Structures are given as C-alpha cells and as structure tokens.
C-alpha cells in the first residue's frame, strides 16, 4: 500500500467580508499517495486556488482564517500547526 505524502482533513477556510466571516472552503478531505497525481477541477470560483494556497499557508493572515480543527499533513507533520518559520522550512525543503 502506497503511503500518503499529503493528507487534508476537515479543511475549512473563512474570509472576512463586510465585517463578518464568510465560509470559502468547507470540510475538504483528500489524500495524495506517493508517486501519484491529484487533479482538482471545478468551475471558476469554486475554491481550487484557495485550497492550494491554504495547503501552502500562503493566504494573507489579515481577514483569513483556517479552522484550528483543520489538518494539513505532509510526511506525517501537521503543517497547519507550525510556526511561520517552521512553515518556511517546509516550503523550501519538502513542498518544493
């Protein structure tokens, strides 16, 4: 059985709009196995780019929140819980 190199669990992302939080991504779950490809398709505005930038934690911190229950696991490490410095190290070494 192939190991997961990326696992997304319960990913929820909200944006502040007109002084209230609006849900953009609601409870996404998926796995990417080693030596495989995942294609994400959908209509314009359905959340493909928000999902990808959330995984990389590249969304602006002001006006954006990722639910604390969300898990973004790369090689066994939940990067959703990492510090900014820890995330920079992961982006430079693991994700790239």
N, CA, C and O atoms as a GROMACS GRO file, in nm:
protein
  384
    1UNK      N    1   0.085  -0.119   0.000
    1UNK     CA    2   0.000   0.000   0.000
    1UNK      C    3   0.089   0.125   0.000
    1UNK      O    4   0.181   0.136   0.081
    2UNK      N    5   0.062   0.217  -0.091
    2UNK     CA    6   0.139   0.341  -0.102
    2UNK      C    7   0.112   0.431   0.018
    2UNK      O    8   0.000   0.438   0.068
    3UNK      N    9   0.215   0.501   0.063
    3UNK     CA   10   0.199   0.594   0.173
    3UNK      C   11   0.146   0.728   0.123
    3UNK      O   12   0.169   0.766   0.008
    4UNK      N   13   0.076   0.798   0.211
    4UNK     CA   14   0.027   0.932   0.179
    4UNK      C   15   0.142   1.031   0.200
    4UNK      O   16   0.207   1.031   0.304
    5UNK      N   17   0.165   1.115   0.100
    5UNK     CA   18   0.262   1.223   0.120
    5UNK      C   19   0.190   1.352   0.160
    5UNK      O   20   0.251   1.445   0.212
    6UNK      N   21   0.059   1.357   0.134
    6UNK     CA   22  -0.024   1.471   0.175
    6UNK      C   23  -0.161   1.419   0.214
    6UNK      O   24  -0.223   1.343   0.140
    7UNK      N   25  -0.207   1.460   0.330
    7UNK     CA   26  -0.342   1.428   0.376
    7UNK      C   27  -0.408   1.557   0.424
    7UNK      O   28  -0.352   1.630   0.506
    8UNK      N   29  -0.526   1.584   0.374
    8UNK     CA   30  -0.603   1.700   0.414
    8UNK      C   31  -0.726   1.647   0.486
    8UNK      O   32  -0.799   1.563   0.434
    9UNK      N   33  -0.748   1.697   0.606
    9UNK     CA   34  -0.862   1.654   0.686
    9UNK      C   35  -0.937   1.777   0.738
    9UNK      O   36  -0.881   1.863   0.805
   10UNK      N   37  -1.066   1.781   0.705
   10UNK     CA   38  -1.156   1.882   0.762
   10UNK      C   39  -1.108   2.025   0.734
   10UNK      O   40  -1.121   2.112   0.820
   11UNK      N   41  -1.054   2.051   0.616
   11UNK     CA   42  -1.005   2.185   0.583
   11UNK      C   43  -1.123   2.281   0.569
   11UNK      O   44  -1.212   2.261   0.487
   12UNK      N   45  -1.120   2.384   0.651
   12UNK     CA   46  -1.222   2.490   0.648
   12UNK      C   47  -1.150   2.624   0.644
   12UNK      O   48  -1.060   2.649   0.725
   13UNK      N   49  -1.189   2.709   0.551
   13UNK     CA   50  -1.127   2.841   0.535
   13UNK      C   51  -1.237   2.946   0.526
   13UNK      O   52  -1.335   2.930   0.453
   14UNK      N   53  -1.219   3.053   0.602
   14UNK     CA   54  -1.314   3.164   0.602
   14UNK      C   55  -1.243   3.294   0.568
   14UNK      O   56  -1.124   3.311   0.596
   15UNK      N   57  -1.318   3.387   0.505
   15UNK     CA   58  -1.269   3.520   0.475
   15UNK      C   59  -1.359   3.623   0.541
   15UNK      O   60  -1.480   3.604   0.550
   16UNK      N   61  -1.300   3.732   0.588
   16UNK     CA   62  -1.376   3.843   0.646
   16UNK      C   63  -1.426   3.929   0.530
   16UNK      O   64  -1.348   3.980   0.450
   17UNK      N   65  -1.557   3.944   0.523
   17UNK     CA   66  -1.619   4.028   0.420
   17UNK      C   67  -1.730   4.108   0.485
   17UNK      O   68  -1.821   4.052   0.547
   18UNK      N   69  -1.723   4.238   0.471
   18UNK     CA   70  -1.824   4.328   0.528
   18UNK      C   71  -1.847   4.299   0.677
   18UNK      O   72  -1.960   4.291   0.724
   19UNK      N   73  -1.736   4.285   0.749
   19UNK     CA   74  -1.735   4.269   0.895
   19UNK      C   75  -1.798   4.139   0.945
   19UNK      O   76  -1.839   4.129   1.061
   20UNK      N   77  -1.805   4.038   0.857
   20UNK     CA   78  -1.850   3.906   0.902
   20UNK      C   79  -1.770   3.798   0.829
   20UNK      O   80  -1.723   3.818   0.717
   21UNK      N   81  -1.757   3.683   0.894
   21UNK     CA   82  -1.682   3.572   0.836
   21UNK      C   83  -1.770   3.497   0.737
   21UNK      O   84  -1.884   3.462   0.766
   22UNK      N   85  -1.714   3.473   0.617
   22UNK     CA   86  -1.783   3.401   0.511
   22UNK      C   87  -1.702   3.276   0.479
   22UNK      O   88  -1.581   3.283   0.456
   23UNK      N   89  -1.769   3.161   0.479
   23UNK     CA   90  -1.701   3.035   0.453
   23UNK      C   91  -1.668   3.020   0.305
   23UNK      O   92  -1.755   3.035   0.219
   24UNK      N   93  -1.541   2.992   0.276
   24UNK     CA   94  -1.497   2.971   0.138
   24UNK      C   95  -1.472   2.824   0.108
   24UNK      O   96  -1.505   2.775   0.000
   25UNK      N   97  -1.414   2.754   0.203
   25UNK     CA   98  -1.386   2.610   0.190
   25UNK      C   99  -1.450   2.542   0.310
   25UNK      O  100  -1.432   2.585   0.424
   26UNK      N  101  -1.526   2.436   0.285
   26UNK     CA  102  -1.598   2.370   0.394
   26UNK      C  103  -1.568   2.220   0.398
   26UNK      O  104  -1.618   2.144   0.315
   27UNK      N  105  -1.489   2.179   0.494
   27UNK     CA  106  -1.463   2.039   0.525
   27UNK      C  107  -1.415   1.956   0.405
   27UNK      O  108  -1.480   1.859   0.366
   28UNK      N  109  -1.303   1.994   0.349
   28UNK     CA  110  -1.242   1.917   0.240
   28UNK      C  111  -1.152   1.810   0.301
   28UNK      O  112  -1.079   1.835   0.397
   29UNK      N  113  -1.159   1.690   0.246
   29UNK     CA  114  -1.073   1.578   0.285
   29UNK      C  115  -1.020   1.512   0.158
   29UNK      O  116  -1.096   1.483   0.066
   30UNK      N  117  -0.889   1.489   0.152
   30UNK     CA  118  -0.832   1.408   0.045
   30UNK      C  119  -0.691   1.366   0.082
   30UNK      O  120  -0.629   1.422   0.173
   31UNK      N  121  -0.641   1.266   0.011
   31UNK     CA  122  -0.504   1.216   0.028
   31UNK      C  123  -0.435   1.215  -0.107
   31UNK      O  124  -0.498   1.195  -0.211
   32UNK      N  125  -0.304   1.237  -0.104
   32UNK     CA  126  -0.221   1.221  -0.222
   32UNK      C  127  -0.118   1.114  -0.188
   32UNK      O  128  -0.041   1.130  -0.093
   33UNK      N  129  -0.116   1.008  -0.265
   33UNK     CA  130  -0.022   0.899  -0.243
   33UNK      C  131   0.109   0.927  -0.313
   33UNK      O  132   0.114   0.999  -0.414
   34UNK      N  133   0.215   0.871  -0.260
   34UNK     CA  134   0.347   0.883  -0.322
   34UNK      C  135   0.338   0.829  -0.465
   34UNK      O  136   0.272   0.728  -0.489
   35UNK      N  137   0.404   0.896  -0.557
   35UNK     CA  138   0.407   0.857  -0.699
   35UNK      C  139   0.271   0.865  -0.768
   35UNK      O  140   0.246   0.793  -0.864
   36UNK      N  141   0.183   0.953  -0.718
   36UNK     CA  142   0.054   0.970  -0.783
   36UNK      C  143   0.029   1.118  -0.811
   36UNK      O  144   0.103   1.205  -0.765
   37UNK      N  145  -0.075   1.144  -0.887
   37UNK     CA  146  -0.112   1.280  -0.921
   37UNK      C  147  -0.257   1.301  -0.882
   37UNK      O  148  -0.342   1.215  -0.903
   38UNK      N  149  -0.285   1.417  -0.824
   38UNK     CA  150  -0.422   1.455  -0.791
   38UNK      C  151  -0.460   1.572  -0.879
   38UNK      O  152  -0.388   1.672  -0.883
   39UNK      N  153  -0.572   1.563  -0.948
   39UNK     CA  154  -0.623   1.673  -1.028
   39UNK      C  155  -0.745   1.731  -0.956
   39UNK      O  156  -0.836   1.658  -0.917
   40UNK      N  157  -0.745   1.861  -0.940
   40UNK     CA  158  -0.858   1.930  -0.879
   40UNK      C  159  -0.923   2.013  -0.988
   40UNK      O  160  -0.860   2.104  -1.043
   41UNK      N  161  -1.048   1.982  -1.018
   41UNK     CA  162  -1.119   2.052  -1.125
   41UNK      C  163  -1.248   2.111  -1.069
   41UNK      O  164  -1.302   2.063  -0.970
   42UNK      N  165  -1.294   2.213  -1.134
   42UNK     CA  166  -1.421   2.274  -1.094
   42UNK      C  167  -1.440   2.408  -1.161
   42UNK      O  168  -1.350   2.460  -1.229
   43UNK      N  169  -1.557   2.462  -1.142
   43UNK     CA  170  -1.591   2.590  -1.201
   43UNK      C  171  -1.507   2.702  -1.141
   43UNK      O  172  -1.451   2.687  -1.032
   44UNK      N  173  -1.499   2.811  -1.211
   44UNK     CA  174  -1.433   2.930  -1.160
   44UNK      C  175  -1.500   2.972  -1.030
   44UNK      O  176  -1.623   2.980  -1.022
   45UNK      N  177  -1.419   3.000  -0.929
   45UNK     CA  178  -1.473   3.046  -0.802
   45UNK      C  179  -1.515   2.936  -0.706
   45UNK      O  180  -1.574   2.965  -0.602
   46UNK      N  181  -1.486   2.810  -0.740
   46UNK     CA  182  -1.532   2.701  -0.653
   46UNK      C  183  -1.435   2.669  -0.539
   46UNK      O  184  -1.469   2.592  -0.449
   47UNK      N  185  -1.313   2.729  -0.540
   47UNK     CA  186  -1.222   2.711  -0.427
   47UNK      C  187  -1.094   2.636  -0.456
   47UNK      O  188  -1.021   2.602  -0.363
   48UNK      N  189  -1.064   2.609  -0.581
   48UNK     CA  190  -0.941   2.536  -0.615
   48UNK      C  191  -0.816   2.612  -0.570
   48UNK      O  192  -0.730   2.554  -0.504
   49UNK      N  193  -0.806   2.739  -0.602
   49UNK     CA  194  -0.689   2.819  -0.565
   49UNK      C  195  -0.682   2.843  -0.415
   49UNK      O  196  -0.574   2.841  -0.357
   50UNK      N  197  -0.796   2.865  -0.352
   50UNK     CA  198  -0.798   2.885  -0.206
   50UNK      C  199  -0.751   2.758  -0.137
   50UNK      O  200  -0.678   2.764  -0.038
   51UNK      N  201  -0.792   2.642  -0.188
   51UNK     CA  202  -0.747   2.515  -0.131
   51UNK      C  203  -0.596   2.504  -0.142
   51UNK      O  204  -0.528   2.471  -0.044
   52UNK      N  205  -0.541   2.529  -0.260
   52UNK     CA  206  -0.396   2.516  -0.281
   52UNK      C  207  -0.318   2.616  -0.196
   52UNK      O  208  -0.218   2.578  -0.134
   53UNK      N  209  -0.360   2.740  -0.192
   53UNK     CA  210  -0.287   2.839  -0.112
   53UNK      C  211  -0.304   2.815   0.038
   53UNK      O  212  -0.218   2.853   0.117
   54UNK      N  213  -0.414   2.753   0.077
   54UNK     CA  214  -0.433   2.716   0.217
   54UNK      C  215  -0.335   2.606   0.256
   54UNK      O  216  -0.276   2.610   0.364
   55UNK      N  217  -0.317   2.508   0.169
   55UNK     CA  218  -0.223   2.399   0.196
   55UNK      C  219  -0.083   2.454   0.214
   55UNK      O  220  -0.009   2.410   0.302
   56UNK      N  221  -0.045   2.551   0.132
   56UNK     CA  222   0.087   2.612   0.142
   56UNK      C  223   0.094   2.720   0.250
   56UNK      O  224   0.201   2.773   0.279
   57UNK      N  225  -0.020   2.751   0.309
   57UNK     CA  226  -0.035   2.858   0.409
   57UNK      C  227   0.018   2.991   0.355
   57UNK      O  228   0.096   3.060   0.420
   58UNK      N  229  -0.026   3.022   0.236
   58UNK     CA  230   0.013   3.147   0.171
   58UNK      C  231  -0.100   3.249   0.165
   58UNK      O  232  -0.084   3.356   0.105
   59UNK      N  233  -0.212   3.218   0.226
   59UNK     CA  234  -0.321   3.316   0.233
   59UNK      C  235  -0.281   3.429   0.327
   59UNK      O  236  -0.209   3.405   0.424
   60UNK      N  237  -0.326   3.552   0.301
   60UNK     CA  238  -0.294   3.662   0.392
   60UNK      C  239  -0.353   3.634   0.530
   60UNK      O  240  -0.465   3.585   0.542
   61UNK      N  241  -0.278   3.665   0.635
   61UNK     CA  242  -0.326   3.638   0.771
   61UNK      C  243  -0.438   3.732   0.811
   61UNK      O  244  -0.527   3.694   0.888
   62UNK      N  245  -0.435   3.854   0.761
   62UNK     CA  246  -0.542   3.950   0.792
   62UNK      C  247  -0.666   3.917   0.709
   62UNK      O  248  -0.659   3.910   0.586
   63UNK      N  249  -0.778   3.896   0.776
   63UNK     CA  250  -0.902   3.871   0.705
   63UNK      C  251  -0.921   3.730   0.657
   63UNK      O  252  -1.013   3.702   0.580
   64UNK      N  253  -0.835   3.639   0.699
   64UNK     CA  254  -0.844   3.499   0.659
   64UNK      C  255  -0.824   3.411   0.782
   64UNK      O  256  -0.740   3.442   0.867
   65UNK      N  257  -0.899   3.304   0.790
   65UNK     CA  258  -0.872   3.208   0.898
   65UNK      C  259  -0.894   3.066   0.848
   65UNK      O  260  -0.987   3.036   0.774
   66UNK      N  261  -0.802   2.980   0.892
   66UNK     CA  262  -0.815   2.837   0.870
   66UNK      C  263  -0.860   2.779   1.003
   66UNK      O  264  -0.797   2.804   1.106
   67UNK      N  265  -0.966   2.703   1.002
   67UNK     CA  266  -1.021   2.646   1.124
   67UNK      C  267  -0.913   2.565   1.198
   67UNK      O  268  -0.843   2.486   1.134
   68UNK      N  269  -0.899   2.584   1.329
   68UNK     CA  270  -0.796   2.512   1.405
   68UNK      C  271  -0.812   2.360   1.402
   68UNK      O  272  -0.716   2.288   1.430
   69UNK      N  273  -0.931   2.311   1.370
   69UNK     CA  274  -0.952   2.166   1.361
   69UNK      C  275  -0.902   2.109   1.228
   69UNK      O  276  -0.896   1.987   1.211
   70UNK      N  277  -0.867   2.197   1.134
   70UNK     CA  278  -0.817   2.151   1.004
   70UNK      C  279  -0.679   2.088   1.020
   70UNK      O  280  -0.597   2.134   1.100
   71UNK      N  281  -0.655   1.983   0.942
   71UNK     CA  282  -0.524   1.917   0.941
   71UNK      C  283  -0.469   1.917   0.800
   71UNK      O  284  -0.537   1.879   0.705
   72UNK      N  285  -0.343   1.960   0.787
   72UNK     CA  286  -0.271   1.957   0.660
   72UNK      C  287  -0.143   1.879   0.690
   72UNK      O  288  -0.046   1.934   0.740
   73UNK      N  289  -0.145   1.750   0.658
   73UNK     CA  290  -0.037   1.661   0.700
   73UNK      C  291   0.052   1.628   0.580
   73UNK      O  292   0.006   1.570   0.482
   74UNK      N  293   0.179   1.665   0.592
   74UNK     CA  294   0.279   1.633   0.489
   74UNK      C  295   0.385   1.547   0.555
   74UNK      O  296   0.450   1.589   0.652
   75UNK      N  297   0.403   1.427   0.503
   75UNK     CA  298   0.501   1.332   0.558
   75UNK      C  299   0.487   1.319   0.710
   75UNK      O  300   0.586   1.316   0.782
   76UNK      N  301   0.362   1.310   0.758
   76UNK     CA  302   0.336   1.288   0.899
   76UNK      C  303   0.337   1.412   0.988
   76UNK      O  304   0.312   1.400   1.108
   77UNK      N  305   0.366   1.531   0.933
   77UNK     CA  306   0.370   1.654   1.011
   77UNK      C  307   0.248   1.739   0.977
   77UNK      O  308   0.222   1.767   0.860
   78UNK      N  309   0.174   1.780   1.080
   78UNK     CA  310   0.059   1.868   1.059
   78UNK      C  311   0.108   2.011   1.045
   78UNK      O  312   0.131   2.080   1.145
   79UNK      N  313   0.126   2.056   0.921
   79UNK     CA  314   0.183   2.188   0.897
   79UNK      C  315   0.085   2.300   0.929
   79UNK      O  316   0.125   2.417   0.936
   80UNK      N  317  -0.043   2.268   0.949
   80UNK     CA  318  -0.140   2.370   0.989
   80UNK      C  319  -0.107   2.425   1.127
   80UNK      O  320  -0.151   2.534   1.162
   81UNK      N  321  -0.030   2.350   1.204
   81UNK     CA  322   0.002   2.390   1.342
   81UNK      C  323   0.143   2.449   1.355
   81UNK      O  324   0.183   2.490   1.464
   82UNK      N  325   0.219   2.455   1.245
   82UNK     CA  326   0.357   2.504   1.251
   82UNK      C  327   0.364   2.657   1.263
   82UNK      O  328   0.272   2.728   1.224
   83UNK      N  329   0.475   2.703   1.319
   83UNK     CA  330   0.503   2.847   1.321
   83UNK      C  331   0.535   2.894   1.180
   83UNK      O  332   0.553   2.813   1.089
   84UNK      N  333   0.541   3.026   1.162
   84UNK     CA  334   0.577   3.080   1.031
   84UNK      C  335   0.716   3.033   0.988
   84UNK      O  336   0.735   2.998   0.871
   85UNK      N  337   0.812   3.031   1.079
   85UNK     CA  338   0.948   2.985   1.045
   85UNK      C  339   0.946   2.837   1.008
   85UNK      O  340   1.009   2.797   0.910
   86UNK      N  341   0.876   2.757   1.086
   86UNK     CA  342   0.864   2.615   1.055
   86UNK      C  343   0.802   2.593   0.919
   86UNK      O  344   0.841   2.503   0.845
   87UNK      N  345   0.705   2.676   0.885
   87UNK     CA  346   0.638   2.666   0.756
   87UNK      C  347   0.732   2.705   0.643
   87UNK      O  348   0.730   2.642   0.537
   88UNK      N  349   0.815   2.808   0.662
   88UNK     CA  350   0.912   2.847   0.559
   88UNK      C  351   1.010   2.732   0.533
   88UNK      O  352   1.045   2.706   0.418
   89UNK      N  353   1.053   2.663   0.638
   89UNK     CA  354   1.144   2.550   0.621
   89UNK      C  355   1.078   2.437   0.541
   89UNK      O  356   1.141   2.376   0.454
   90UNK      N  357   0.953   2.409   0.572
   90UNK     CA  358   0.879   2.304   0.500
   90UNK      C  359   0.860   2.343   0.354
   90UNK      O  360   0.880   2.260   0.265
   91UNK      N  361   0.821   2.467   0.328
   91UNK     CA  362   0.801   2.512   0.190
   91UNK      C  363   0.928   2.500   0.109
   91UNK      O  364   0.925   2.457  -0.007
   92UNK      N  365   1.041   2.538   0.169
   92UNK     CA  366   1.168   2.537   0.096
   92UNK      C  367   1.226   2.398   0.075
   92UNK      O  368   1.291   2.373  -0.026
   93UNK      N  369   1.202   2.308   0.169
   93UNK     CA  370   1.265   2.176   0.162
   93UNK      C  371   1.172   2.063   0.120
   93UNK      O  372   1.211   1.979   0.040
   94UNK      N  373   1.052   2.060   0.172
   94UNK     CA  374   0.962   1.948   0.145
   94UNK      C  375   0.869   1.973   0.028
   94UNK      O  376   0.859   1.890  -0.063
   95UNK      N  377   0.800   2.087   0.031
   95UNK     CA  378   0.696   2.110  -0.068
   95UNK      C  379   0.755   2.141  -0.206
   95UNK      O  380   0.702   2.096  -0.308
   96UNK      N  381   0.863   2.216  -0.209
   96UNK     CA  382   0.920   2.250  -0.340
   96UNK      C  383   0.972   2.125  -0.409
   96UNK      O  384   1.024   2.134  -0.520
   0.00000   0.00000   0.00000
